[in-house]
Amino acid sequence: MTAPPPEEQAEKPPIETLGQLIGTVLAYIAMGAIALVVIDLLFITVAGGGFGRISGWVAAVPSVFVFTEQFRRYEGPSRWVIALIGVVLALSAGIASTTLLPLTWSPLATGGVGGLVAALGYSALWYAGIKIYGEERPG
């Protein structure tokens, strides 16, 4: 079976609300976490060692794709400022959250919490900033 022509393919609807953005980010982080656990289990099987020694921050990396699409949707210099401020504040919140966790937690768990806090923080900052200052691309 062949794929329908590009004009017949359904385009992904744009993310319009904060709830949609957070839900999408959570889905991507969940996929990243599952992949990270599988990779960690494969490394344990092959090389030995303990579970959870891989950094959980990597689980938040797939959410970058969501933010990249959001960034492309807008134009103008305000999106750069919003993105930069969001990255600095969200990463700071993520790092701060990891320092509050018990030292007995594995790097997988603490990094996962830090990545989750950073991604959710960035989502809220991006959404608020872009709704106030954003210039959506025509089209």
WOZI-V520558 format. One record per backbone hydrogen bond with DSSP energy under -1.0 kcal/mol. NH is the residue of the N-H (numbers start at 1). CO is the residue of the C=O. E is the energy in kcal/mol with one decimal. If there is no record, write none. Layout:
<<NH & CO & E> <NH & CO & E>>
This chain:
<<8 & 5 & -2.0> <9 & 5 & -1.0> <21 & 17 & -2.1> <22 & 18 & -2.9> <23 & 19 & -2.5> <24 & 20 & -2.4> <25 & 21 & -2.5> <26 & 22 & -2.8> <27 & 23 & -2.0> <28 & 24 & -2.2> <29 & 25 & -2.5> <30 & 26 & -2.5> <31 & 27 & -2.3> <32 & 28 & -2.4> <33 & 29 & -2.8> <34 & 30 & -2.5> <35 & 31 & -2.4> <36 & 32 & -2.3> <37 & 33 & -2.5> <38 & 34 & -2.3> <39 & 35 & -2.5> <40 & 36 & -2.6> <41 & 37 & -2.5> <42 & 38 & -2.3> <43 & 39 & -2.4> <44 & 40 & -2.2> <45 & 41 & -2.2> <46 & 42 & -2.3> <47 & 43 & -3.2> <48 & 44 & -1.5> <56 & 107 & -1.8> <58 & 55 & -1.0> <59 & 56 & -1.6> <60 & 57 & -1.6> <61 & 58 & -1.4> <63 & 60 & -1.1> <64 & 61 & -2.0> <65 & 62 & -1.4> <67 & 63 & -1.8> <68 & 64 & -2.4> <69 & 65 & -1.9> <70 & 66 & -2.0> <71 & 67 & -2.6> <72 & 68 & -2.3> <73 & 69 & -1.2> <75 & 135 & -2.8> <81 & 77 & -1.6> <82 & 78 & -2.8> <83 & 79 & -2.3> <84 & 80 & -2.5> <85 & 81 & -2.7> <86 & 82 & -2.5> <87 & 83 & -2.6> <88 & 84 & -2.3> <89 & 85 & -2.6> <90 & 86 & -2.8> <91 & 87 & -2.5> <92 & 88 & -1.9> <93 & 89 & -2.3> <94 & 90 & -2.5> <95 & 91 & -2.7> <96 & 92 & -2.6> <97 & 93 & -2.3> <98 & 94 & -1.4> <99 & 95 & -1.2> <105 & 102 & -1.4> <108 & 52 & -2.0> <110 & 106 & -2.6> <111 & 107 & -2.2> <112 & 108 & -1.5> <113 & 109 & -2.2> <114 & 110 & -2.5> <115 & 111 & -2.9> <116 & 112 & -2.2> <117 & 113 & -2.7> <118 & 114 & -2.4> <119 & 115 & -2.6> <120 & 116 & -2.6> <121 & 117 & -2.5> <122 & 118 & -2.6> <123 & 119 & -2.1> <124 & 120 & -2.1> <125 & 121 & -2.4> <126 & 122 & -3.2> <127 & 123 & -2.6> <128 & 124 & -2.3> <129 & 125 & -2.6> <130 & 126 & -3.0> <131 & 127 & -2.0> <132 & 128 & -1.4> <133 & 129 & -3.1> <134 & 130 & -1.7> <137 & 73 & -2.5>>
